[in-house]
Amino acid sequence: MSRADAVVLDVEGTLGSLAFVRDVLFPYSRERVATYLERDTTDVQDVLRATAALAGKPTATRAELVVVINGWIDQDVKAPPLKALQGMIWADGYASGALTAHVFDDVPTALRTWRADGLGVHLFSSGSVQAQHDWLRHTELGDLRPLVDRLFDAQGMGAKTDPAAYQRISREIGVAADRILFASDRPVELAAARAAGWHTLGVHRPGNPPTDFGAHAWVTDFSSVRPQPVGRPT
């Protein structure tokens, strides 16, 4: 296993199942988009403005923007205003107890082990920082938020397929690129991280589609993943 001072993890399909996102989270948000966008709050107004701008519909009505957003959900578009809105809707669901996030059984032990070994542990997801925070706080296996240092999203760092996003994260956490391990279920993200100088690890979980990880090493769980921090014996 590579030497590393930090582990950066994808969320959907890596820490938790794609089925939870597809069959629980996405329908939950879609059913509530129209009602949520009726709220007269600054956050909602920001989402409406950003949606209109991104869709190229500056004069669109609220109802028209609901159609745009629901279309993005159906197509799993990684649109920042959609991800922000979903994070808000899911936050309410977690707080009310209507939602409980899925994580694979090996995840809590892996997070604790890496932190005990002195590694920084971070997440990078297309889902908003808010959504990541709430996912960690409300899992079936307890509150995992204390086990993760920093949360990064595509809105703040850039697309997960862009090597520049990984370079920004490296600067943010203050760790050299060749001392960071990135784990994801998506080869295109692994390729971007490797282009930025990171170590990479594919993750193939139950329910994930068949995946060719190519030159990337890959695992089915984190039980054998034990990067050696700098300064520790190999």
N, C-alpha and C positions, 0 to 999 in steps of 0.2 A: 504494500500500500504506500502511496505517495507520502512524502513529508509535507506537512501543511501546518499553518498557524490558524487557519480559519476554514470552516465549512459553510457553504452557502447552499441552501436547499430550495428547490421548487416545492410547490404545495400540492396542486391538483395532480393526481396520478403518481405522486411521489410520497408525500406524507399521508395523504388521504385518498380515498377511492374516487375515480372519475364518475362512478355511478352516483355517489352522494351529490356531486355537483350537478350532473345531468338530470337525475331523477328527483332530487329534493330541492337543492338551492335554486336552480334556474326556474322551475315551475313556481316555487314560492315567490320569487321576485316578480315574475311575469304577471301573476295574478294580482299583484298589488301596485304595479306601476302607475296606473291611471289614478287610483286613490291617493297614492303618496304624492304625486305631482300636483295635487290640489292644495297641498300645504303651502302656506304663505310664509316661507322661511328663506333666509339668505342662501342656504345650501341648495334648496330646490331651485331658486332663481338662477343660481350659478350653473346647475345641471341643465336647465332649459336653455340658457344662453349658449353654453358650450355645445349642446346637441344641435341647436340651430346652425351654429357656425360650422361644425364638423360635417353636417349633412348638406351644407350649402343652401339652407332654407331660412334666411334671416327673418322673413316675415311669417313663418309658419305659426299656426295656432297651437295651443297646448295640446289639443286633441291630435293634431297632425304629428306633433313631436312624440306623443305616446305611441303612435303607429311606427315611427322611426325606431324608437327604443325597443319596442317588442320585436321588430324585425332584426335588430342587432342581437337580441337574446336568442332568437331562433337560429341565427347563423353563427352564434358564438363569436361575434366580432369583438376584438379587444379594444373597444373604444373607451377612452378615459372617462367621459361623462357617464357612460353606462356602468363602468366599474365603480365609480363613486356612488351612483344611485343604488346599485345592488348592495354595496357595503352598508348604506344607511338602512335599507329595508331589512337586510339580514341582521343588523345590530338589534333592531326591534324584536325580531324573531328569537334571537338568542336570549335577549333580556327577559322576554315573556316566558321562556321555556318551550316555545313551539319548535325551536331548532336545537339540535345537539350535533356537533360536528364529528365526522368520522376521522379517525386516524388508525393506521395499521398498528398491530400490537407491539411491534419491535421499536416503534418510534420513541416512546418515553425513555426506555432504557438507553437507546442510542444517544439521545440528547444529553442525558445525565452523564453518560460515559465520556462523551467528547468534552463536556464542560469540566469534568473532573480531571481530564488529561490536559487541561489548559488551553483548549481550542476556543476561539470565538465561534459562535453559532448564529447564523443569520438566515433570513428567508428572502427570496426574490420571486415575486409572483406577478402575473398580469392582474390579479385581483388587487383591490386597493389595500393600503396599509390598514385601514379600518377593518376591512373584511378579514385580513390575516390575523389581526389582533383578536377579533371576536371568535374566529375559528379556534385559535389556541386556548382562549379563556374558557371555552364551552365544549370541550371534547368529551366523548364517551369515557375516556380514561382520565378525566380530571383536567385541572387548569395547568396547561403546559407553557403559558406565557413566561413564567420566571426562568424557563430553561433556554430562552432564545434572546439574543442580545439586540439585534437590529432587524427591522422590517423594511424592505424596499419594494416599490412597485414600479410598473412600467411608466406611469404618469410622471414619477419623480426622476427616474433613471434613464428611461428610454426603452424602446422595444427589446424584448428578450432575444430577438434574433439579430440584434446589432451589437457587435463587439464593443462599441463605445459605451454601452450601458454597463458592461462588466468592468471596464476601465474606471468608470465613475464610482462604482461600488468599491473597487480596490482603494481608490483615494479616500472615500468616505470612512472606511474601516481602518485605514492606515496599515494595510498589509500588502506586501508586494505580490504581484500577479502570480508568480511561480510558487507562492506559499498558500494558495487558496484552492480548495477542492469544491467543485460545483457538481451537484447531483440533480438529475432531471430525467423524466421519462421521454423527453422529446429530443431526438438527435439534432434537430436544427438549432436548438438552444445550446446543446453541448458544443456544437461546432462554433457558435459565436463566442462562447466562453473560452474555448481552446484558442481561437484566433486572437483573443485578448491576453493569452499567456497563462490561463488557468489550467489546473488539472481538472479532469472531467470523469464522471462516473454515471453510466446509464442505470436507470432503475426500472425494472419490469415488474409491475404489480398485478395481482389477480384482477381480471376485468379490463386491463389495458389492451389495446389492439396489438396484433403482432407487430414487432418493431425490429428493424435491422439497425443495430447500434454501430455497425462498421468497425472502425478502429478504436472506438471507445470501450473500455472495460465496462462490464455491467453486472448487477446483482439483482436478486429478487427480494432481498430485505437488507437491513443495515447491521445484522448481527456480526458480520465479519469485517465491517468497515471500521478500521482503527488507525487513522492517519497519525503519523509520528510528528509531534510538534518539534520545531527547531530547538536544538540543544538537548533533546532527550536521546538516549541511546536507541539505535535501531534494533 
